[in-house]
Amino acid sequence: MAEDSFPATHVDGFHDNEAVKRMIYKPLGETGLKVSVLSFGASSLGSVFHDTDDTESIQVVHHAVKSGINYIDTAPWYGHGKSETVLGKALAGIPRQSYYIATKVCRYKANPEEMFDFSAERTIQSVDESLQRLGLDYVDIIQVHDMEFAPSLDTIVNETLPALQKVKEAGKARFIGITGYPMENFRNVIEKSTVKIDTILTYCHCSMNDSSLMDHLPYFKVGKGHRVVNASPISMGLLTHRGPPSWHPATAEIRTACKEAAEYCQSKDVDISKLAMHFTLNQEGVPTTLVSTARMVNLQTNLDSVNRTLSTVEKDTLSDIMEKFFKPLKNKTWEGIEVADYWKKLKKLESQ
C-alpha cells in the first residue's frame, strides 16, 4: 500500500505504518467507509466467554487499531455494559479519526423478561447510555440487535428503525444497521423499511460449515461494495479443537460434523481454526469479518491471518474436511432454536 493510499482512518505518528500497509481495506456499501477486512469484535471485553483482564483488554484494543484494524463492534448486551465501558477506557487513548465504531440497541439483560426491548423510547435511551459508556459524542453505525427476537418484524420496521432515524438526525449516529441470524429477515426488513438501512451484520453464515451468506451477497451489493459485516469465522467455537461452549445452539448433526473435522485436522497436525480463518477471509465480496478476543497473543494470530498463506498440508486438509464433513451438511443451520427457547422461557415466567 502506497503511503498516499492509506485509509482515511490513518493517523500519522499513531499507527504502525508497516502493519497498516499489510492490512486490506474494502468499501462498506454506500457508507463511504473503507473498512479493514479484519475487524474487532469487542464482545470478549465484556467477559462473555471467560474472565478477562481489563488492562490487557485495553492493550488489545490499542494494538488492534495501531495495526490497521479500523472497524470496532460492540453492544450493551456484551457483559451488560462492560464491553462498552472497557472499550470506552481504551478509546480514550486513541485518536477518534483512527476508527469506525458500531454499537447496538434492543438487547440488554440476561433475564428473559428484560432481555429485549424494541420500543422507540428504550431504543433512544439506550443510545445515550452507550455513548456515555463509550465516552463518545457519536457512533458511526447504530444497529438493531438480533431482530428475530422481536414480537414481529413489523415492530422493527415501524418503531425501532424510525427511532434510530431520529438518533441519526440528532447527530448521534452516522449510519443505521440491522443484525441477526436468519438470513431472510434482512431482505424482509430492508424491503419494508422506509428508513435507509446502510449495513447488515450476519454471523456464522460465512464459515466452513455454513457458507450460505455467499448465496445472498448479490442482494446486499449497493454502490461500489457490499453492506455486509460478517462475524464469527469459527462459528462461535464449533471450528476449534476445544469445541463449542455448552450454550451453543447448534444441532447434534452440526456439532458432530465439526468435531469430526477437528479430529481429522489434529490427525494431520493442522489447526482447524487457522483453516477456518483462511476460508472466511478469502471469500469474495465480504467487506469485513469481526473476530473477538481480549488476549494479545490471539489478536496477533488474527492479524497474521490476513496475509497468511497455507502450507501444502494445510491446503490438502482444508480440501479434505470440506469434502468429507462440511459439504454433506449442505449449510445446515440452527435457525429458530434460540428464538423458540426464548419465548418458551418467557411464557413460563409470565405464567408463574
Buried (B, 14 or more C-beta within 10 A) or exposed (E): BEEEEBBEBBBEEBBBBEBBBBBBBBBBBBBBBBBBBBBBBBBBBBBBBEEBEBEBBBBBBBBBBBBBBBBBBBBBBBBBBBBBBBBBBBBEEBEEEBBBBBBBBBBBBEEBEEBBBBBBEBBBBBBEBBBEBBBBEBBBBBBBBBBBBBEEBEBBBBBBBBBBBBBBEEEBBBBBBBBBBBBEBBEBBBEEBEBEBBBBBBBBBBBBBBBBBBEBBEBBEBEEBBBBBBBBBBBBBBBBEEBBEEEBBBEEEBBEBBBEBBEBBEEBEBBBBBBBBBBBBEBEBBBBBBBBBBBBEBBBBBBEBBEEEBEEEBBEBBEBBBEEBBEEBEBBBBBEEBBEEBEEBBEEEEEE
